[in-house]
Amino acid sequence: MVGENIGVGSLVAEFGFPVIMAVGMGYFIFYIWQFISNNIQPEIDTMHLALIKCIDQTRMLDNDMIRLQQKVKVVLEYREKDKMQEEIQEQAEKISKDQSEKLFKDGM
């Protein structure tokens, strides 16, 4: 066979179809394995690192949102307390004014 043109037909005639297909499938599996290992796996690793970074940033933003929500809650509580104190002070001033007017009328 040295020096002869070897075609697929002569290989099938000499070794048989199942053997040639097994060799072809072995090469196909090897080619796909190499493609995945050399081209796809590094990209998957890069995307994995990007995903981890994104998850960490999301957690940090979630923590920031929780802290901000707590601060807003405290500010709203302070505003409510200030409003209640102003109302109490207004009522006290009104009562004081009414009592002073009553005393003034009684004194006359």
Buried (B, 14 or more C-beta within 10 A) or exposed (E): EEEEEEEEEEBBEEEEEEEBEEEEEEEEEEEEEEEEEEEEEEEEEEEEEEEEEEEEEEEEEEEEEEEEEEEEEEEEEEEEEEEEEEEEEEEEEEEEEEEEEEEEEEEE
